[in-house]
Amino acid sequence: MTAYSPLGSGDRPWASADEPRLLDDPKLGAIAEKYQKTAAQVVLRWQVQRGVVCVPKSVTPSRIQQNLQVCDFSLSEEDVRQVEALDRGERYIVPAVERDGQRVWRDAEHPHFPFHDAF
Ligand SMILES: NC(=O)c1ccc[n+]([C@@H]2O[C@H](COP(=O)([O-])OP(=O)(O)OC[C@H]3O[C@@H](n4cnc5c(N)ncnc54)[C@H](OP(=O)(O)O)[C@@H]3O)[C@@H](O)[C@H]2O)c1
C-alpha cells in the first residue's frame, strides 16, 4: 500500500481556497510539538508506523531532508488514534472536472477507474 500525496497535496492545482489544510491542523501541530517534530513528520510517521509506504513531494531541500527523518521516533497508541480522528471524510483521489455542465471525476469513464465506490 502506497500513500501518494501523504501530506495533503496542498499545492495541487485543483485545491479549493476554502478546503482544510492538513499541515495547518492545530491538533496535528500539538502532537508535533510534543515529539519536537513537524506536522509533516507526524503524518509521515503515522503512515510508516502502520506499514504504508509514503511518496511525499517537496521542491525544498530542507523539507526533503526533514521528510526522511521519521524513523527516530514512534507515535504512542493514543496519538495514532488522534491522527486517525482527523479524518473528515475528504477524498482528493482525482480531480473533478466540468463536463456537459456537470462536475465529474476525471477519468471516471475509464474501464479500470478504481474509485467508483470511494465517493
Ligand atoms: N501516480 C499517481 O497517480 C500520483 C498521484 C498523486 C501523487 N503522486 C505523486 O506523489 C508525490 C506526492 O504527491 P503531492 O505532491 O500531490 O502531495 P504531497 O506530497 O502530499 O504534498 C506536497 C506539498 O507538501 C509540501 N511539503 C512537502 N514537505 C513538507 C514539509 N516537510 N513541511 C511542509 N510542507 C511540505 C510541498 O511543498 P514544497 O514542494 O513547496 O516544499 C507541497 O506543497 C508527487 O511526486 C506526485 O507526483 C502520484
The ligand as a Tripos MOL2 file, in Angstrom:
@<TRIPOS>MOLECULE
LIG
   48    52     1     0     0
SMALL
NO_CHARGES

@<TRIPOS>ATOM
      1 N1          0.9250    8.3720   -9.7550 N.am      1 LIG1
      2 C1         -0.1030    8.9700   -9.2330 C.2       1 LIG1
      3 O1         -1.2450    8.6630   -9.5300 O.2       1 LIG1
      4 C2          0.1040   10.0460   -8.2320 C.ar      1 LIG1
      5 C3         -0.9930   10.6280   -7.6080 C.ar      1 LIG1
      6 C4         -0.7670   11.5850   -6.6530 C.ar      1 LIG1
      7 C5          0.5460   11.9400   -6.3480 C.ar      1 LIG1
      8 N2          1.5720   11.3730   -6.9880 N.ar      1 LIG1
      9 C6          2.9610   11.7500   -6.6870 C.3       1 LIG1
     10 O2          3.1490   11.6580   -5.3040 O.3       1 LIG1
     11 C7          4.0270   12.6900   -4.8810 C.3       1 LIG1
     12 C8          3.4190   13.4570   -3.7510 C.3       1 LIG1
     13 O3          2.1590   13.9910   -4.0680 O.3       1 LIG1
     14 P1          1.7390   15.5060   -3.9900 P.3       1 LIG1
     15 O4          2.8070   16.3950   -4.4770 O.co2     1 LIG1
     16 O5          0.4080   15.5880   -4.6300 O.co2     1 LIG1
     17 O6          1.4400   15.7660   -2.4560 O.3       1 LIG1
     18 P2          2.1630   15.7940   -1.0220 P.3       1 LIG1
     19 O7          3.4940   15.1420   -1.0210 O.co2     1 LIG1
     20 O8          1.1140   15.3390   -0.0830 O.co2     1 LIG1
     21 O9          2.3060   17.3680   -0.7830 O.3       1 LIG1
     22 C9          3.2340   18.1550   -1.4350 C.3       1 LIG1
     23 C10         3.1450   19.5280   -0.7700 C.3       1 LIG1
     24 O10         3.6170   19.4530    0.5650 O.3       1 LIG1
     25 C11         4.6370   20.4090    0.7700 C.3       1 LIG1
     26 N3          5.6020   19.8320    1.6980 N.ar      1 LIG1
     27 C12         6.4580   18.7900    1.4630 C.ar      1 LIG1
     28 N4          7.1720   18.5090    2.5700 N.ar      1 LIG1
     29 C13         6.7670   19.3940    3.5260 C.ar      1 LIG1
     30 C14         7.1550   19.6260    4.8640 C.ar      1 LIG1
     31 N5          8.0700   18.8790    5.4780 N.pl3     1 LIG1
     32 N6          6.5380   20.6320    5.5370 N.ar      1 LIG1
     33 C15         5.5870   21.3830    4.9410 C.ar      1 LIG1
     34 N7          5.1790   21.2130    3.6820 N.ar      1 LIG1
     35 C16         5.7710   20.2210    2.9680 C.ar      1 LIG1
     36 C17         5.2210   20.6540   -0.6120 C.3       1 LIG1
     37 O11         5.7620   21.9540   -0.6480 O.3       1 LIG1
     38 P3          7.1440   22.3230   -1.4100 P.3       1 LIG1
     39 O12         7.2750   21.4160   -2.6050 O.co2     1 LIG1
     40 O13         6.9340   23.7500   -1.7650 O.co2     1 LIG1
     41 O14         8.2400   22.1240   -0.3990 O.co2     1 LIG1
     42 C18         3.9650   20.5750   -1.4640 C.3       1 LIG1
     43 O15         3.2380   21.7910   -1.3950 O.3       1 LIG1
     44 C19         4.3050   13.5680   -6.0910 C.3       1 LIG1
     45 O16         5.5960   13.2420   -6.5650 O.3       1 LIG1
     46 C20         3.2190   13.1870   -7.0670 C.3       1 LIG1
     47 O17         3.6480   13.2620   -8.4160 O.3       1 LIG1
     48 C21         1.3810   10.4190   -7.9190 C.ar      1 LIG1
@<TRIPOS>BOND
     1     1     2 1
     2     2     3 2
     3     2     4 1
     4     4     5 ar
     5     4    48 ar
     6     5     6 ar
     7     6     7 ar
     8     7     8 ar
     9     8     9 1
    10     8    48 ar
    11     9    10 1
    12     9    46 1
    13    10    11 1
    14    11    12 1
    15    11    44 1
    16    12    13 1
    17    13    14 1
    18    14    15 2
    19    14    16 1
    20    14    17 1
    21    17    18 1
    22    18    19 2
    23    18    20 1
    24    18    21 1
    25    21    22 1
    26    22    23 1
    27    23    24 1
    28    23    42 1
    29    24    25 1
    30    25    26 1
    31    25    36 1
    32    26    27 ar
    33    26    35 ar
    34    27    28 ar
    35    28    29 ar
    36    29    30 ar
    37    29    35 ar
    38    30    31 1
    39    30    32 ar
    40    32    33 ar
    41    33    34 ar
    42    34    35 ar
    43    36    37 1
    44    36    42 1
    45    37    38 1
    46    38    39 2
    47    38    40 1
    48    38    41 1
    49    42    43 1
    50    44    45 1
    51    44    46 1
    52    46    47 1
@<TRIPOS>SUBSTRUCTURE
     1 LIG1         1 GROUP 0 **** ****
